[in-house]
Amino acid sequence: MRKLAFALAAVALFVAPASAQQQQAMRPPATEAPLFDGVALIGPPPAAGSAALGADILAMHPTVSAERLAQARADQPFGPWVAMQPVLGADFTEARFPRTARVFADVLAAIGPPLDATKRQWQRRRPFLDMQNVTQCDAPSDALAASGSYPSGHAAGGWSWALVMAELIPSRGDALLQRGRDYGDSRVICGFHYPSDVAAGRTIAAAAMARLHADPAFRRDMEAARRELARVYH
């Protein structure tokens, strides 16, 4: 496992620095190398003049309900508790579920390095830098504007957390998976990512989860979180 601080550095443009408690919860890393080659896995973003880029551009002016737009705006903070509360309720907090928090820390440590590597490799410009009238949420920060758009860190995080929580609380699996999908889609609605950025983020998430499940320590963390959650969610 990698340090949570290292993982958060890869998504620092989306999330506040990790607390000391979160950092202490992580196991010492065996290596700082990514679990897998994210650059090779997702390949490059759509090329200039390609049909795939044309589809990305056409998708960047979505018409959504006022309710969905409000949700997209609420989804701007990066974090599993924000992402999953619409399904699991306001009481779904780190303080109440520390063993689940450890699983989330493991996940962030797994997705962070490949996200960082792929963003640095491709340096794709964000849609709001090249297209007018696509930003429907808060004005993007300078840090966000300077960061690579491909792949989406929010989409990778949201899909990872959804996969984890659907496994831990199968009775709510469908709703949790849909919530993870919506969390990534909110980035397109806001004008911060292209759809292909979101799809690539979900691929990173799926690869990270597959590799994590081969780690006995992660499986132990999952089992501890399962018992913790079962006391509340049935």
N, C-alpha and C positions, 0 to 999 in steps of 0.2 A: 504494500500500500504506500501511497505517496502522501506527503504532508498536505494537510488541508490548506495551509497558507500557499503552497505552490499551486494547488489547483485553483484557488481563488485568484491568484495572480493572472491566470489565463482568462478569467472572466471579470477582471477588476473594473472594466468599463461598465459593468452591469450591476455590481453589487458592492456594498460597503465592506471594509476589511473585516476579516473573521475575528471573533472575540477570542480572548485568551482561553476561555473555557472550551470553545470549539477546537482550537489548535491542540490543546492538551488531550482531547478525546481521541486523536488519531494515533495509530500505531507508528513507531519509527519506520521510515521508508527503507526498503531494501535497495531501491534505485530510484533516480529521478526520471528515468527514461519512460516514454509513453508505453502503455500496455500494448499498443498496436500502431501501425503506420497509418495515421489518419489521412495524410496527403495522398498516399497510394489508394486508400480505400474509396475516398469520395471523388478523386480526380479533380480537374479544374472546373471553375464555374462556366456557364454558357459563354461561348465565344461571340465576339462582335459579329453582327450580321446573321447569326444563327436563328433557326426557328425557335429554339429553346429560349434565347434571349428575348425574342419577340413576344413569346408567351409570358415571360416574366414581366415585361413592360406593360402588356395589356392587363395583367392582374393587379397592377399597382393603384388602381382607382376603385377599390371595392365599395359598393353601396351596402351599408349595413344598418340595422335598426339602431335607434338611440340607446337601447339597452345593451346591444352588443358593443357599440362604441364605448359605452361607459365601462364595460368589462375589459376591453382592450386597454383603456387608460389605467384601470386598476391593476392590470397585469404588468405594468412597467417595472416595478421592483423585481429583482432577480432573487428567488429563493423558494425552497420547497414548501415552506409554511404558507406563504402568500399564494403559491400556485394551487395547493390542494385544499385550502380552507373552503372554497365554494362547495366542495363535495363533503368534506369532513367536519365543517363547522368551525366557529370562532375559537372553540376550546382546543383545536388541533394546534398546539404550540410546542416549541422546543422545551420549555420548562416542564411541561406535563409529560412529554414522551422523550426522555433522554436517550433511551436505547434506539429509538427510531432516528433520533438526531445523529447517532453514530453511523447508522446506515447511510443517511444522507451525506455525511462527511466522506464516507468511503466512495460514494458515487461521484461527488465533486472531485475527489482526488483522482478518479479514473478518467473522467471526461476532460478535465482541465488541460493536461499536457497535449493531447491530440488536437483539441480546439485551438490552443495557442499556436501549435505548429502549422496547422492548416490556414489559420488567419494570416500568419506571417508569410506563408508561402504565396498566397494568392493576392492578398492586399486588394480585394475587390472594393470598389467605391460603393457607398450606401446609396440607395435609390433617391433619397431626398437631396443628395448633392447634385444630381444630374436631371432631376425631373421636378417640375413645378407642381405645387398644390397636391402633394401626396402625403404630407404630414398632417395627421388628424389628431394626434395626441400632443403632449407637451413638447415644446421646442427642444430638439436634441441638443445635448451638450457638445462642447468642443471635443471632449474626449471620445464621445460616441462617434462623432463625425470623422475623427482621425483613425478609428479602429476599422479593421477589415469586416466586411459584411458577410463573407462566406467562410465557414458556415455560421449559422445562428446559434449563439450560446444559449439564448432563451429556449429555442426549440430543443436543443440537446438536453438542457436541464429539465424542461417540462416533460419530455418523453421519457427520460430516465426515471424521474420521480413517479410518473404514472405507471411505468412498468413495475417498479418496486412495490408501489402501494397496491396495485391490482393483485400482485402476488401475495402480499401480506394481508389484505382484506378482500378476499375473492367475492364476498357478497356484494361489494360495491365496485367490482372490477370494471364493468361497462362504463359507469359514470366517471371513474377515475381515468380510464383511458381516453374518453372523450374530453375530459378536462385537460389532460396533458396535450392533446391535439390542439384544443382551443388556445392554450397558453402560447404555443408557437405561432398559431395563425394570427394572434393579436399583433405580432410584430409586422405582419404585412398590412393589417388594417391601420396600424399607426404610421406606416410609411418608412419603417426603419430597416426592413429586410425585404428582399425578393422572395417569392415562393421557393426558388431553387436553394436559397440559403437555408430556409426552414427544412426542406427535405434533406439536405446534407447534414444538418444538425441532428435530425432524427436517426440518420444512418450512424453517425458517431455514437449516439446514445445506445443504439441496439448493439453495436460492437462492444462498447464498454461493458454493458450488462452481461453479454455472453462471456467475456473474459473474467469479469468479477465472479461469476458463478462457479468458475473453476478454482477459486481461492477458498480453502477451508475456513480461514478466518472470517471471510465475508459471509459465508454460509452460517457460521456461528452467530455473527451479528444479526443476520436476518432472522434466525430462530428466536433470538432474544427479543427482537422488535415484534415478532409475531405474537409472542406471549404477552408482551406489554399492551399491544393494540387490542388483543382479544378481550381484555377486561372492559373495554369501552365500546368497541364496534363489533357487531354480530352479523 
